[in-house]
Amino acid sequence: MNQQQGPRIRFINRPQASLLERIVFFVLGLIVLVAAFFFVGIALLAGAILAGIFLVRWWWLQRKLRRETANTLVEGEYTVIETSITDQRGNEK
């Protein structure tokens, strides 16, 4: 009897890397991993420093504005355009 078989899957194996290639790729991967770790650490540190500077500057400006507005009077001139006299007593007879 002729039985049909399903499609055959062929795996193409690449040649195995030599020990020297494995060591070189491991060392390069380790170097990239350490560099990425330090880059992220330095970026986070720089961000924290910039955020601190921004917050101190914000606090300083708020403090300065509060001092200036607390001790100042607003002065100005005005001109009466139309006068009106209103009876504040009410209409009592």
Residue frames as a rotation matrix with the C-alpha (Angstrom) as fourth column:
MET 1
0.574 0.819 0.000 0.00
0.819 -0.574 0.000 0.00
0.000 0.000 -1.000 0.00
ASN 2
-0.418 -0.671 0.613 1.10
0.662 -0.687 -0.301 3.46
0.623 0.280 0.731 -0.79
GLN 3
0.420 0.516 -0.747 0.61
0.887 -0.407 0.217 5.74
-0.192 -0.753 -0.629 2.21
GLN 4
0.331 -0.275 0.903 0.96
0.382 -0.836 -0.395 9.45
0.863 0.475 -0.171 1.67
GLN 5
-0.127 -0.458 -0.880 3.14
0.988 -0.141 -0.069 11.30
-0.092 -0.878 0.470 4.06
GLY 6
0.824 0.413 -0.389 2.77
0.433 -0.901 -0.039 14.93
-0.366 -0.137 -0.920 5.07
PRO 7
0.787 -0.555 0.268 5.14
-0.113 -0.557 -0.823 17.60
0.606 0.617 -0.501 3.84
ARG 8
0.386 -0.758 -0.526 8.69
0.899 0.436 0.031 17.20
0.206 -0.485 0.850 4.94
ILE 9
0.985 -0.140 0.101 10.31
-0.163 -0.947 0.278 19.97
0.056 -0.290 -0.955 6.90
ARG 10
0.385 -0.921 -0.059 13.97
0.751 0.350 -0.560 20.42
0.536 0.171 0.827 6.30
PHE 11
0.918 -0.211 -0.337 16.13
0.108 -0.682 0.723 22.23
-0.382 -0.700 -0.603 8.81
ILE 12
0.544 -0.800 0.256 19.19
0.295 -0.103 -0.950 23.89
0.786 0.592 0.180 7.50
ASN 13
0.793 -0.350 -0.499 21.83
0.517 -0.048 0.855 23.88
-0.323 -0.936 0.143 10.16
ARG 14
0.770 -0.624 0.132 24.48
-0.444 -0.673 -0.592 26.48
0.459 0.397 -0.795 10.02
PRO 15
0.125 -0.799 -0.588 27.96
0.359 0.589 -0.724 25.39
0.925 -0.120 0.361 10.84
GLN 16
0.781 0.123 -0.613 28.75
0.623 -0.072 0.779 25.52
0.052 -0.990 -0.133 14.54
ALA 17
0.735 -0.531 0.422 30.84
-0.438 -0.847 -0.303 28.47
0.518 0.038 -0.855 15.69
SER 18
0.035 -0.821 -0.570 34.28
0.385 0.538 -0.750 27.69
0.922 -0.193 0.334 16.89
LEU 19
0.317 0.025 -0.948 35.29
0.948 0.024 0.317 28.17
0.031 -0.999 -0.016 20.50
LEU 20
-0.725 -0.654 -0.215 37.21
0.649 -0.753 0.104 31.34
-0.230 -0.064 0.971 19.63
GLU 21
-0.645 0.562 0.518 34.13
0.101 -0.608 0.787 32.87
0.758 0.560 0.335 17.96
ARG 22
0.369 0.809 -0.457 31.96
0.593 0.173 0.786 32.04
0.715 -0.561 -0.416 20.94
ILE 23
-0.017 -0.467 -0.884 34.44
0.963 -0.245 0.111 33.65
-0.269 -0.850 0.453 23.33
VAL 24
-0.918 -0.345 0.197 34.73
0.394 -0.860 0.325 36.78
0.057 0.376 0.925 21.16
PHE 25
-0.304 0.885 0.353 30.94
0.117 -0.333 0.936 37.17
0.945 0.326 -0.002 20.88
PHE 26
0.414 0.413 -0.811 30.53
0.824 0.208 0.526 36.61
0.386 -0.887 -0.254 24.62
VAL 27
-0.402 -0.653 -0.642 33.14
0.835 -0.549 0.034 39.28
-0.374 -0.522 0.766 25.44
LEU 28
-0.907 0.102 0.410 31.59
0.169 -0.801 0.575 41.74
0.387 0.590 0.709 22.96
GLY 29
0.068 0.996 -0.049 28.12
0.350 0.022 0.936 41.12
0.934 -0.081 -0.347 24.38
LEU 30
0.258 -0.057 -0.964 29.42
0.966 0.022 0.257 41.64
0.007 -0.998 0.060 27.90
ILE 31
-0.786 -0.593 -0.178 31.08
0.582 -0.805 0.115 44.92
-0.211 -0.013 0.977 26.87
VAL 32
-0.626 0.631 0.457 27.85
0.056 -0.549 0.834 46.17
0.778 0.548 0.308 25.26
LEU 33
0.327 0.779 -0.535 25.84
0.622 0.249 0.743 45.16
0.712 -0.575 -0.403 28.34
VAL 34
-0.066 -0.441 -0.895 28.20
0.953 -0.293 0.074 46.97
-0.295 -0.848 0.440 30.74
ALA 35
-0.942 -0.283 0.178 28.28
0.330 -0.874 0.356 50.07
0.055 0.394 0.918 28.49
ALA 36
-0.257 0.929 0.267 24.47
0.178 -0.227 0.958 50.13
0.950 0.294 -0.107 28.34
PHE 37
0.342 0.338 -0.877 24.28
0.889 0.186 0.419 49.80
0.305 -0.922 -0.237 32.13
PHE 38
-0.455 -0.598 -0.660 26.62
0.764 -0.642 0.055 52.75
-0.457 -0.480 0.749 32.64
PHE 39
-0.879 0.178 0.443 24.85
0.201 -0.703 0.682 54.81
0.433 0.688 0.582 29.97
VAL 40
0.134 0.989 -0.058 21.46
0.412 -0.002 0.911 54.29
0.901 -0.146 -0.408 31.62
GLY 41
0.241 -0.109 -0.964 22.95
0.969 -0.032 0.245 55.05
-0.058 -0.994 0.098 35.04
ILE 42
-0.773 -0.584 -0.247 24.56
0.553 -0.812 0.189 58.26
-0.311 0.009 0.950 33.82
ALA 43
-0.643 0.610 0.464 21.39
0.167 -0.480 0.862 59.30
0.748 0.631 0.207 31.98
LEU 44
0.378 0.799 -0.467 19.29
0.665 0.116 0.738 58.77
0.644 -0.589 -0.488 35.13
LEU 45
-0.064 -0.492 -0.868 21.80
0.928 -0.349 0.129 60.68
-0.367 -0.798 0.479 37.23
ALA 46
-0.941 -0.277 0.193 21.83
0.335 -0.838 0.430 63.59
0.043 0.470 0.882 34.76
GLY 47
-0.247 0.934 0.256 18.03
0.281 -0.184 0.942 63.62
0.927 0.305 -0.217 34.71
ALA 48
0.408 0.365 -0.837 17.88
0.883 0.075 0.464 63.70
0.232 -0.928 -0.292 38.50
ILE 49
-0.504 -0.668 -0.548 20.36
0.748 -0.655 0.111 66.58
-0.433 -0.354 0.829 38.64
LEU 50
-0.887 0.204 0.414 18.43
0.160 -0.705 0.691 68.58
0.433 0.679 0.593 36.03
ALA 51
0.131 0.980 -0.148 15.15
0.495 0.065 0.867 67.93
0.859 -0.186 -0.476 37.83
GLY 52
0.172 -0.153 -0.973 16.72
0.972 -0.135 0.193 69.10
-0.161 -0.979 0.126 41.10
ILE 53
-0.851 -0.512 -0.122 18.03
0.471 -0.844 0.256 72.29
-0.234 0.160 0.959 39.48
PHE 54
-0.575 0.713 0.401 14.61
0.170 -0.376 0.911 72.96
0.800 0.592 0.095 37.95
LEU 55
0.345 0.762 -0.549 12.82
0.716 0.164 0.678 72.44
0.607 -0.627 -0.489 41.28
VAL 56
-0.176 -0.480 -0.859 15.23
0.893 -0.445 0.066 74.69
-0.414 -0.756 0.507 43.20
ARG 57
-0.964 -0.169 0.206 14.84
0.252 -0.828 0.500 77.41
0.086 0.534 0.841 40.56
TRP 58
-0.211 0.969 0.130 11.04
0.326 -0.056 0.944 77.07
0.922 0.241 -0.304 40.69
TRP 59
0.331 0.281 -0.901 11.07
0.932 0.050 0.358 77.32
0.146 -0.958 -0.245 44.51
TRP 60
-0.573 -0.659 -0.488 13.35
0.712 -0.695 0.102 80.37
-0.406 -0.289 0.867 44.37
LEU 61
-0.864 0.291 0.410 11.09
0.110 -0.686 0.719 82.22
0.491 0.667 0.561 41.90
GLN 62
0.150 0.960 -0.236 7.96
0.523 0.126 0.843 81.40
0.839 -0.250 -0.484 43.90
ARG 63
0.117 -0.203 -0.972 9.63
0.976 -0.157 0.150 82.66
-0.183 -0.966 0.180 47.07
LYS 64
-0.858 -0.503 -0.107 10.74
0.463 -0.846 0.265 85.86
-0.224 0.178 0.958 45.36
LEU 65
-0.574 0.716 0.398 7.27
0.144 -0.390 0.910 86.51
0.806 0.580 0.120 43.93
ARG 66
0.315 0.704 -0.636 5.61
0.786 0.183 0.591 85.97
0.532 -0.686 -0.496 47.31
ARG 67
-0.238 -0.488 -0.840 7.94
0.867 -0.496 0.042 88.50
-0.437 -0.718 0.541 48.95
GLU 68
-0.970 -0.176 0.166 7.36
0.237 -0.826 0.511 91.11
0.047 0.535 0.844 46.26
THR 69
-0.352 0.912 0.212 3.59
0.163 -0.164 0.973 90.83
0.922 0.377 -0.091 46.23
ALA 70
0.144 0.419 -0.897 3.23
0.934 0.242 0.263 90.79
0.327 -0.875 -0.356 50.02
ASN 71
-0.153 -0.339 -0.928 4.84
0.756 -0.645 0.111 94.20
-0.637 -0.684 0.355 50.61
THR 72
-0.955 -0.226 0.192 3.65
0.296 -0.681 0.670 96.27
-0.021 0.696 0.717 47.66
LEU 73
-0.113 0.914 -0.389 0.71
0.188 -0.365 -0.912 98.57
-0.976 -0.176 -0.131 47.17
VAL 74
-0.333 0.098 0.938 -0.95
0.942 0.063 0.328 99.00
-0.027 0.993 -0.114 43.84
GLU 75
-0.284 0.179 -0.942 -1.12
0.185 -0.954 -0.237 102.68
-0.941 -0.242 0.238 42.99
GLY 76
-0.569 0.118 0.814 -2.91
0.822 0.043 0.568 104.27
0.032 0.992 -0.121 40.08
GLU 77
-0.839 0.345 -0.420 -4.99
-0.275 -0.936 -0.219 107.20
-0.469 -0.069 0.880 38.88
TYR 78
-0.458 0.758 0.464 -8.58
0.865 0.500 0.037 107.26
-0.205 0.419 -0.885 37.75
THR 79
-0.961 0.271 -0.058 -10.97
-0.276 -0.919 0.283 109.66
0.023 0.288 0.957 36.10
VAL 80
-0.406 0.899 0.165 -14.69
0.285 0.296 -0.912 109.80
-0.868 -0.324 -0.376 36.85
ILE 81
-0.948 0.087 0.307 -16.55
0.298 -0.110 0.948 109.61
0.117 0.990 0.078 33.56
GLU 82
-0.211 0.942 0.261 -20.14
-0.129 -0.292 0.948 109.77
0.969 0.166 0.183 34.80
THR 83
-0.971 -0.073 0.227 -21.47
-0.228 0.011 -0.974 110.44
0.069 -0.997 -0.027 38.26
SER 84
-0.136 0.965 -0.226 -24.67
0.003 0.229 0.973 109.01
0.991 0.131 -0.034 39.60
ILE 85
-0.767 0.003 0.642 -26.28
-0.623 -0.240 -0.744 109.72
0.151 -0.971 0.186 42.92
THR 86
-0.339 0.660 -0.671 -28.33
0.188 0.746 0.639 106.93
0.922 0.090 -0.377 44.37
ASP 87
0.096 0.484 0.870 -30.74
-0.838 -0.433 0.333 107.25
0.538 -0.761 0.364 47.23
GLN 88
-0.682 -0.480 -0.552 -29.58
-0.126 0.821 -0.558 104.87
0.720 -0.311 -0.620 49.93
ARG 89
-0.798 0.386 0.463 -32.47
-0.557 -0.179 -0.811 105.61
-0.230 -0.905 0.358 52.32
GLY 90
-0.749 0.602 0.276 -35.20
0.636 0.771 0.043 103.88
-0.187 0.208 -0.960 50.37
ASN 91
-0.665 0.595 0.452 -38.63
-0.021 -0.620 0.784 105.19
0.746 0.512 0.425 49.45
GLU 92
-0.554 0.466 -0.690 -40.29
0.829 0.236 -0.506 105.92
-0.073 -0.853 -0.517 52.80
LYS 93
-0.397 0.478 0.784 -43.29
0.188 -0.793 0.579 108.28
0.898 0.377 0.225 52.93
